[in-house]
Amino acid sequence: MTVRAADRALDILLSFIDAKELTLTEISQKVGLNKSTVYRLLASLEGRGFLTRNPDTEKYQLGFRIWQLSANLAHEDDPATLLLPEMTRLRDKLGETISLYVRNGNERIRIQAVESNETIRRVAPIGAHLPLSVGASSKILVAYAPPKVQKQVLSDPNWPSSVDKKIYLEQLEEIRQNGYATSSEEREAGAAAVSVPLLNRRGELAVALSISGPSNRLTIEKMKENVPVIREAAKRMEMMLN
């Protein structure tokens, strides 16, 4: 029971990944629990400072304890912190949103992002969980993963029927040969991305570096044109990681 309660409380906290404020009803719908159970968990989280409630709107938001914990999250060798200045330089050079992704099971997680300064841009919330079946960075994460991991990903029971596994495997081989991946409107209409791997000193994948933006601005031709610039930045980042 204690483990289940902990899992439920963590699910509630994770529901704030893509939302700054949520009502009791919205949280209940997100975590799939009845309101009375969620209310009791919210009371505990609020009492310990992990959540706060606005008495005027009755909406909950993350509390000060989260920020206290996050203050100790960044380390000198943490890619999300270490590579941020270089990501910013790349954003300023290309004008598009720059992101870092890592694989977590059969998903990818955005661990860092520097958004474009353009009015119309690719918004990249940090902490977002996304599928591995589509997207440039997803294919980088799978293409450079060990065969055992690739088999695990492709055996996912939630693999979308719309994505042909044979074609996907052919794309992975092409990505390994070219050293980069591109995608255009695969996961989201109007969005495009190009991604390259960042390898550690053992030649293993550390993170996927991605440049994303509107597909009418970030065309396939434009992405390929930017690959040398992205690779140059990736080499500098790899030196920083190693």
ZADO-1210 file (C-alpha; in nm, 4 decimals, padded with zeros to 6 digits):
<atoms>
<atom x="00.0000" y="00.0000" z="00.0000" code="MET" pos="1"/>
<atom x="00.2856" y="00.2368" z="00.0816" code="THR" pos="2"/>
<atom x="00.4459" y="00.1777" z="-00.2590" code="VAL" pos="3"/>
<atom x="00.1140" y="00.2296" z="-00.4366" code="ARG" pos="4"/>
<atom x="00.0569" y="00.5544" z="-00.2498" code="ALA" pos="5"/>
<atom x="00.4061" y="00.6717" z="-00.3438" code="ALA" pos="6"/>
<atom x="00.3461" y="00.5831" z="-00.7093" code="ASP" pos="7"/>
<atom x="00.0197" y="00.7754" z="-00.7089" code="ARG" pos="8"/>
<atom x="00.1785" y="01.0802" z="-00.5460" code="ALA" pos="9"/>
<atom x="00.4588" y="01.0760" z="-00.8026" code="LEU" pos="10"/>
<atom x="00.2039" y="01.0457" z="-01.0839" code="ASP" pos="11"/>
<atom x="00.0375" y="01.3597" z="-00.9519" code="ILE" pos="12"/>
<atom x="00.3675" y="01.5497" z="-00.9517" code="LEU" pos="13"/>
<atom x="00.4462" y="01.4264" z="-01.3030" code="LEU" pos="14"/>
<atom x="00.1124" y="01.5585" z="-01.4271" code="SER" pos="15"/>
<atom x="00.2642" y="01.9073" z="-01.3951" code="PHE" pos="16"/>
<atom x="00.5277" y="01.8386" z="-01.6617" code="ILE" pos="17"/>
<atom x="00.3142" y="02.0064" z="-01.9265" code="ASP" pos="18"/>
<atom x="00.0978" y="02.2310" z="-01.7079" code="ALA" pos="19"/>
<atom x="00.1730" y="02.5127" z="-01.4623" code="LYS" pos="20"/>
<atom x="-00.1626" y="02.4940" z="-01.2854" code="GLU" pos="21"/>
<atom x="-00.4232" y="02.2196" z="-01.2545" code="LEU" pos="22"/>
<atom x="-00.7558" y="02.1789" z="-01.0795" code="THR" pos="23"/>
<atom x="-00.8499" y="01.8751" z="-00.8720" code="LEU" pos="24"/>
<atom x="-01.0679" y="01.7513" z="-01.1579" code="THR" pos="25"/>
<atom x="-00.7882" y="01.7917" z="-01.4144" code="GLU" pos="26"/>
<atom x="-00.5387" y="01.6080" z="-01.1942" code="ILE" pos="27"/>
<atom x="-00.7908" y="01.3312" z="-01.1303" code="SER" pos="28"/>
<atom x="-00.8390" y="01.2862" z="-01.5052" code="GLN" pos="29"/>
<atom x="-00.4648" y="01.2881" z="-01.5758" code="LYS" pos="30"/>
<atom x="-00.3745" y="01.0223" z="-01.3179" code="VAL" pos="31"/>
<atom x="-00.6901" y="00.8140" z="-01.3590" code="GLY" pos="32"/>
<atom x="-00.7966" y="00.8197" z="-00.9930" code="LEU" pos="33"/>
<atom x="-01.1171" y="00.9286" z="-00.8238" code="ASN" pos="34"/>
<atom x="-01.1309" y="01.2766" z="-00.6754" code="LYS" pos="35"/>
<atom x="-01.1459" y="01.1668" z="-00.3122" code="SER" pos="36"/>
<atom x="-00.8215" y="00.9683" z="-00.3442" code="THR" pos="37"/>
<atom x="-00.6514" y="01.2500" z="-00.5340" code="VAL" pos="38"/>
<atom x="-00.7711" y="01.5057" z="-00.2770" code="TYR" pos="39"/>
<atom x="-00.6090" y="01.3116" z="00.0102" code="ARG" pos="40"/>
<atom x="-00.2816" y="01.2812" z="-00.1822" code="LEU" pos="41"/>
<atom x="-00.2908" y="01.6496" z="-00.2732" code="LEU" pos="42"/>
<atom x="-00.3355" y="01.7381" z="00.0930" code="ALA" pos="43"/>
<atom x="-00.0219" y="01.5405" z="00.1822" code="SER" pos="44"/>
<atom x="00.1812" y="01.6926" z="-00.1007" code="LEU" pos="45"/>
<atom x="00.0614" y="02.0399" z="-00.0117" code="GLU" pos="46"/>
<atom x="00.1402" y="01.9860" z="00.3539" code="GLY" pos="47"/>
<atom x="00.5002" y="01.8891" z="00.2688" code="ARG" pos="48"/>
<atom x="00.5474" y="02.1853" z="00.0359" code="GLY" pos="49"/>
<atom x="00.5587" y="01.9917" z="-00.2924" code="PHE" pos="50"/>
<atom x="00.2393" y="02.1611" z="-00.4135" code="LEU" pos="51"/>
<atom x="00.0593" y="02.4846" z="-00.3365" code="THR" pos="52"/>
<atom x="-00.3085" y="02.5708" z="-00.3898" code="ARG" pos="53"/>
<atom x="-00.4403" y="02.9075" z="-00.5017" code="ASN" pos="54"/>
<atom x="-00.7460" y="02.9697" z="-00.2788" code="PRO" pos="55"/>
<atom x="-00.9010" y="03.2034" z="-00.5363" code="ASP" pos="56"/>
<atom x="-00.8849" y="02.9685" z="-00.8357" code="THR" pos="57"/>
<atom x="-00.8671" y="02.6360" z="-00.6478" code="GLU" pos="58"/>
<atom x="-00.5799" y="02.5404" z="-00.8789" code="LYS" pos="59"/>
<atom x="-00.2661" y="02.3587" z="-00.7707" code="TYR" pos="60"/>
<atom x="00.0904" y="02.4317" z="-00.8779" code="GLN" pos="61"/>
<atom x="00.4382" y="02.3060" z="-00.7874" code="LEU" pos="62"/>
<atom x="00.5635" y="02.4192" z="-00.4487" code="GLY" pos="63"/>
<atom x="00.8924" y="02.5431" z="-00.3049" code="PHE" pos="64"/>
<atom x="01.0155" y="02.1918" z="-00.2161" code="ARG" pos="65"/>
<atom x="01.0493" y="02.1148" z="-00.5874" code="ILE" pos="66"/>
<atom x="01.2798" y="02.4101" z="-00.6337" code="TRP" pos="67"/>
<atom x="01.4824" y="02.3128" z="-00.3290" code="GLN" pos="68"/>
<atom x="01.5386" y="01.9682" z="-00.4772" code="LEU" pos="69"/>
<atom x="01.6173" y="02.1014" z="-00.8241" code="SER" pos="70"/>
<atom x="01.8888" y="02.3270" z="-00.6809" code="ALA" pos="71"/>
<atom x="02.0963" y="02.0144" z="-00.6172" code="ASN" pos="72"/>
<atom x="02.0126" y="01.8472" z="-00.9496" code="LEU" pos="73"/>
<atom x="02.2726" y="02.0113" z="-01.1736" code="ALA" pos="74"/>
<atom x="02.6289" y="01.8802" z="-01.1569" code="HIS" pos="75"/>
<atom x="02.9387" y="01.9855" z="-01.3439" code="GLU" pos="76"/>
<atom x="02.9203" y="01.6778" z="-01.5670" code="ASP" pos="77"/>
<atom x="02.5446" y="01.7015" z="-01.6261" code="ASP" pos="78"/>
<atom x="02.4909" y="01.7437" z="-02.0049" code="PRO" pos="79"/>
<atom x="02.1803" y="01.9543" z="-01.9491" code="ALA" pos="80"/>
<atom x="02.3898" y="02.2128" z="-01.7649" code="THR" pos="81"/>
<atom x="02.7294" y="02.1638" z="-01.9239" code="LEU" pos="82"/>
<atom x="02.6118" y="02.2003" z="-02.2841" code="LEU" pos="83"/>
<atom x="02.3691" y="02.4886" z="-02.2344" code="LEU" pos="84"/>
<atom x="02.6121" y="02.7667" z="-02.3433" code="PRO" pos="85"/>
<atom x="02.7050" y="02.5778" z="-02.6614" code="GLU" pos="86"/>
<atom x="02.3371" y="02.5101" z="-02.7314" code="MET" pos="87"/>
<atom x="02.2676" y="02.8815" z="-02.6976" code="THR" pos="88"/>
<atom x="02.5438" y="02.9626" z="-02.9472" code="ARG" pos="89"/>
<atom x="02.3999" y="02.7116" z="-03.1928" code="LEU" pos="90"/>
<atom x="02.0514" y="02.8627" z="-03.1480" code="ARG" pos="91"/>
<atom x="02.1896" y="03.2097" z="-03.2187" code="ASP" pos="92"/>
<atom x="02.3671" y="03.0801" z="-03.5294" code="LYS" pos="93"/>
<atom x="02.0797" y="02.8802" z="-03.6807" code="LEU" pos="94"/>
<atom x="01.7862" y="03.0707" z="-03.5335" code="GLY" pos="95"/>
<atom x="01.5901" y="02.7570" z="-03.4400" code="GLU" pos="96"/>
<atom x="01.5090" y="02.5713" z="-03.1170" code="THR" pos="97"/>
<atom x="01.7867" y="02.3461" z="-02.9837" code="ILE" pos="98"/>
<atom x="01.7100" y="02.0425" z="-02.7643" code="SER" pos="99"/>
<atom x="01.8842" y="01.7524" z="-02.5923" code="LEU" pos="100"/>
<atom x="01.7145" y="01.4134" z="-02.5612" code="TYR" pos="101"/>
<atom x="01.7898" y="01.0904" z="-02.3769" code="VAL" pos="102"/>
<atom x="01.6145" y="00.7556" z="-02.3979" code="ARG" pos="103"/>
<atom x="01.4103" y="00.6326" z="-02.1030" code="ASN" pos="104"/>
<atom x="01.2716" y="00.2853" z="-02.1743" code="GLY" pos="105"/>
<atom x="01.0569" y="00.3134" z="-02.4845" code="ASN" pos="106"/>
<atom x="01.0324" y="00.6916" z="-02.4699" code="GLU" pos="107"/>
<atom x="01.2582" y="00.9899" z="-02.5172" code="ARG" pos="108"/>
<atom x="01.2817" y="01.2749" z="-02.2693" code="ILE" pos="109"/>
<atom x="01.3815" y="01.6312" z="-02.3440" code="ARG" pos="110"/>
<atom x="01.6394" y="01.7187" z="-02.0765" code="ILE" pos="111"/>
<atom x="01.7373" y="02.0635" z="-02.2027" code="GLN" pos="112"/>
<atom x="01.6159" y="02.3181" z="-02.4567" code="ALA" pos="113"/>
<atom x="01.6982" y="02.6655" z="-02.5853" code="VAL" pos="114"/>
<atom x="01.4025" y="02.8064" z="-02.7737" code="GLU" pos="115"/>
<atom x="01.4232" y="03.0091" z="-03.0921" code="SER" pos="116"/>
<atom x="01.3794" y="03.3845" z="-03.0689" code="ASN" pos="117"/>
<atom x="01.1539" y="03.3801" z="-03.3752" code="GLU" pos="118"/>
<atom x="00.7897" y="03.4792" z="-03.3251" code="THR" pos="119"/>
<atom x="00.6810" y="03.1510" z="-03.4827" code="ILE" pos="120"/>
<atom x="00.8956" y="02.8835" z="-03.3242" code="ARG" pos="121"/>
<atom x="00.9094" y="02.5288" z="-03.1963" code="ARG" pos="122"/>
<atom x="00.8159" y="02.5330" z="-02.8273" code="VAL" pos="123"/>
<atom x="01.0145" y="02.2671" z="-02.6404" code="ALA" pos="124"/>
<atom x="00.9085" y="02.2041" z="-02.2781" code="PRO" pos="125"/>
<atom x="01.1847" y="02.0420" z="-02.0734" code="ILE" pos="126"/>
<atom x="01.0849" y="01.7071" z="-01.9255" code="GLY" pos="127"/>
<atom x="00.8442" y="01.6187" z="-02.2055" code="ALA" pos="128"/>
<atom x="00.8079" y="01.2448" z="-02.2738" code="HIS" pos="129"/>
<atom x="00.7763" y="01.1558" z="-02.6424" code="LEU" pos="130"/>
<atom x="00.7554" y="00.8301" z="-02.8436" code="PRO" pos="131"/>
<atom x="01.0565" y="00.6649" z="-03.0068" code="LEU" pos="132"/>
<atom x="00.8654" y="00.5588" z="-03.3173" code="SER" pos="133"/>
<atom x="00.8758" y="00.9006" z="-03.4868" code="VAL" pos="134"/>
<atom x="01.0976" y="01.2066" z="-03.4934" code="GLY" pos="135"/>
<atom x="01.4602" y="01.2750" z="-03.5819" code="ALA" pos="136"/>
<atom x="01.5965" y="01.2561" z="-03.2268" code="SER" pos="137"/>
<atom x="01.3987" y="00.9363" z="-03.1586" code="SER" pos="138"/>
<atom x="01.5657" y="00.7653" z="-03.4524" code="LYS" pos="139"/>
<atom x="01.9088" y="00.8851" z="-03.3406" code="ILE" pos="140"/>
<atom x="01.8474" y="00.7407" z="-02.9936" code="LEU" pos="141"/>
<atom x="01.7445" y="00.4052" z="-03.1415" code="VAL" pos="142"/>
<atom x="01.9931" y="00.3949" z="-03.4319" code="ALA" pos="143"/>
<atom x="02.2898" y="00.4358" z="-03.1949" code="TYR" pos="144"/>
<atom x="02.1528" y="00.2084" z="-02.9222" code="ALA" pos="145"/>
<atom x="02.2771" y="-00.1509" z="-02.8686" code="PRO" pos="146"/>
<atom x="02.0907" y="-00.4215" z="-03.0671" code="PRO" pos="147"/>
<atom x="01.9252" y="-00.5457" z="-02.7462" code="LYS" pos="148"/>
<atom x="01.7721" y="-00.2022" z="-02.6879" code="VAL" pos="149"/>
<atom x="01.6605" y="-00.1721" z="-03.0504" code="GLN" pos="150"/>
<atom x="01.4822" y="-00.5068" z="-03.0226" code="LYS" pos="151"/>
<atom x="01.3148" y="-00.3932" z="-02.7015" code="GLN" pos="152"/>
<atom x="01.1927" y="-00.0708" z="-02.8615" code="VAL" pos="153"/>
<atom x="01.0589" y="-00.2442" z="-03.1718" code="LEU" pos="154"/>
<atom x="00.8843" y="-00.5065" z="-02.9550" code="SER" pos="155"/>
<atom x="00.6899" y="-00.2406" z="-02.7661" code="ASP" pos="156"/>
<atom x="00.3217" y="-00.3481" z="-02.7609" code="PRO" pos="157"/>
<atom x="00.2267" y="00.0185" z="-02.7953" code="ASN" pos="158"/>
<atom x="00.4192" y="00.0572" z="-03.1218" code="TRP" pos="159"/>
<atom x="00.1853" y="00.2476" z="-03.3586" code="PRO" pos="160"/>
<atom x="00.0506" y="00.0400" z="-03.6462" code="SER" pos="161"/>
<atom x="00.0965" y="00.3397" z="-03.8762" code="SER" pos="162"/>
<atom x="00.4781" y="00.3095" z="-03.8505" code="VAL" pos="163"/>
<atom x="00.6124" y="00.0244" z="-04.0653" code="ASP" pos="164"/>
<atom x="00.8915" y="-00.1498" z="-03.8727" code="LYS" pos="165"/>
<atom x="01.0733" y="-00.2621" z="-04.1869" code="LYS" pos="166"/>
<atom x="01.0891" y="00.0934" z="-04.3211" code="ILE" pos="167"/>
<atom x="01.1879" y="00.2166" z="-03.9739" code="TYR" pos="168"/>
<atom x="01.4825" y="-00.0283" z="-03.9614" code="LEU" pos="169"/>
<atom x="01.5929" y="00.0837" z="-04.3074" code="GLU" pos="170"/>
<atom x="01.5855" y="00.4426" z="-04.1860" code="GLN" pos="171"/>
<atom x="01.8024" y="00.3493" z="-03.8864" code="LEU" pos="172"/>
<atom x="02.0652" y="00.1970" z="-04.1156" code="GLU" pos="173"/>
<atom x="02.0660" y="00.5076" z="-04.3349" code="GLU" pos="174"/>
<atom x="02.1008" y="00.7280" z="-04.0259" code="ILE" pos="175"/>
<atom x="02.4054" y="00.5331" z="-03.9058" code="ARG" pos="176"/>
<atom x="02.5641" y="00.5733" z="-04.2474" code="GLN" pos="177"/>
<atom x="02.4883" y="00.9471" z="-04.2742" code="ASN" pos="178"/>
<atom x="02.5454" y="01.0377" z="-03.9100" code="GLY" pos="179"/>
<atom x="02.2262" y="01.2414" z="-03.8795" code="TYR" pos="180"/>
<atom x="01.8466" y="01.2096" z="-03.8979" code="ALA" pos="181"/>
<atom x="01.5734" y="01.4375" z="-04.0292" code="THR" pos="182"/>
<atom x="01.1976" y="01.4401" z="-03.9853" code="SER" pos="183"/>
<atom x="00.9185" y="01.6544" z="-04.1229" code="SER" pos="184"/>
<atom x="00.5672" y="01.6481" z="-03.9764" code="GLU" pos="185"/>
<atom x="00.6109" y="01.2921" z="-03.8479" code="GLU" pos="186"/>
<atom x="00.4790" y="01.3535" z="-03.4972" code="ARG" pos="187"/>
<atom x="00.3323" y="01.6994" z="-03.5233" code="GLU" pos="188"/>
<atom x="00.1881" y="01.8862" z="-03.8203" code="ALA" pos="189"/>
<atom x="00.3967" y="02.1833" z="-03.9253" code="GLY" pos="190"/>
<atom x="00.7082" y="02.0783" z="-03.7302" code="ALA" pos="191"/>
<atom x="01.0439" y="01.9548" z="-03.8585" code="ALA" pos="192"/>
<atom x="01.3748" y="01.8561" z="-03.6984" code="ALA" pos="193"/>
<atom x="01.7279" y="01.7405" z="-03.7673" code="VAL" pos="194"/>
<atom x="01.9264" y="01.5482" z="-03.5069" code="SER" pos="195"/>
<atom x="02.2809" y="01.4191" z="-03.4544" code="VAL" pos="196"/>
<atom x="02.4328" y="01.1931" z="-03.1881" code="PRO" pos="197"/>
<atom x="02.6684" y="01.3085" z="-02.9153" code="LEU" pos="198"/>
<atom x="02.9036" y="01.0208" z="-02.8284" code="LEU" pos="199"/>
<atom x="03.1111" y="00.9630" z="-02.5158" code="ASN" pos="200"/>
<atom x="03.4782" y="00.8652" z="-02.5172" code="ARG" pos="201"/>
<atom x="03.3817" y="00.4967" z="-02.5565" code="ARG" pos="202"/>
<atom x="03.1896" y="00.5761" z="-02.8737" code="GLY" pos="203"/>
<atom x="02.8552" y="00.5195" z="-02.7028" code="GLU" pos="204"/>
<atom x="02.5564" y="00.7494" z="-02.7410" code="LEU" pos="205"/>
<atom x="02.5330" y="01.0063" z="-02.4622" code="ALA" pos="206"/>
<atom x="02.2489" y="01.2277" z="-02.5848" code="VAL" pos="207"/>
<atom x="02.0760" y="01.3274" z="-02.9078" code="ALA" pos="208"/>
<atom x="02.1154" y="01.6887" z="-03.0179" code="LEU" pos="209"/>
<atom x="01.8151" y="01.8201" z="-03.2091" code="SER" pos="210"/>
<atom x="01.7345" y="02.1379" z="-03.4035" code="ILE" pos="211"/>
<atom x="01.3617" y="02.1904" z="-03.4608" code="SER" pos="212"/>
<atom x="01.1315" y="02.4509" z="-03.6083" code="GLY" pos="213"/>
<atom x="00.8383" y="02.5143" z="-03.8437" code="PRO" pos="214"/>
<atom x="00.8528" y="02.2844" z="-04.1472" code="SER" pos="215"/>
<atom x="00.7972" y="02.5739" z="-04.3887" code="ASN" pos="216"/>
<atom x="01.1169" y="02.7334" z="-04.2598" code="ARG" pos="217"/>
<atom x="01.3148" y="02.4226" z="-04.1683" code="LEU" pos="218"/>
<atom x="01.2826" y="02.2383" z="-04.4982" code="THR" pos="219"/>
<atom x="01.4672" y="01.9145" z="-04.5790" code="ILE" pos="220"/>
<atom x="01.7069" y="02.1118" z="-04.7984" code="GLU" pos="221"/>
<atom x="01.7684" y="02.3666" z="-04.5214" code="LYS" pos="222"/>
<atom x="01.8278" y="02.0931" z="-04.2647" code="MET" pos="223"/>
<atom x="02.0836" y="01.9192" z="-04.4844" code="LYS" pos="224"/>
<atom x="02.2508" y="02.2541" z="-04.5471" code="GLU" pos="225"/>
<atom x="02.2803" y="02.3049" z="-04.1702" code="ASN" pos="226"/>
<atom x="02.4275" y="01.9601" z="-04.0965" code="VAL" pos="227"/>
<atom x="02.7962" y="02.0734" z="-04.1184" code="PRO" pos="228"/>
<atom x="02.7268" y="02.3551" z="-03.8702" code="VAL" pos="229"/>
<atom x="02.5449" y="02.1170" z="-03.6370" code="ILE" pos="230"/>
<atom x="02.8241" y="01.8586" z="-03.6588" code="ARG" pos="231"/>
<atom x="03.0838" y="02.1216" z="-03.5762" code="GLU" pos="232"/>
<atom x="02.8871" y="02.2200" z="-03.2666" code="ALA" pos="233"/>
<atom x="02.8380" y="01.8517" z="-03.1797" code="ALA" pos="234"/>
<atom x="03.2150" y="01.7927" z="-03.1858" code="LYS" pos="235"/>
<atom x="03.2689" y="02.0776" z="-02.9419" code="ARG" pos="236"/>
<atom x="02.9969" y="01.9395" z="-02.7175" code="MET" pos="237"/>
<atom x="03.1490" y="01.5899" z="-02.7253" code="GLU" pos="238"/>
<atom x="03.4833" y="01.7344" z="-02.6161" code="MET" pos="239"/>
<atom x="03.3074" y="01.9028" z="-02.3260" code="MET" pos="240"/>
<atom x="03.1385" y="01.5751" z="-02.2262" code="LEU" pos="241"/>
<atom x="03.4604" y="01.3770" z="-02.2491" code="ASN" pos="242"/>
</atoms>
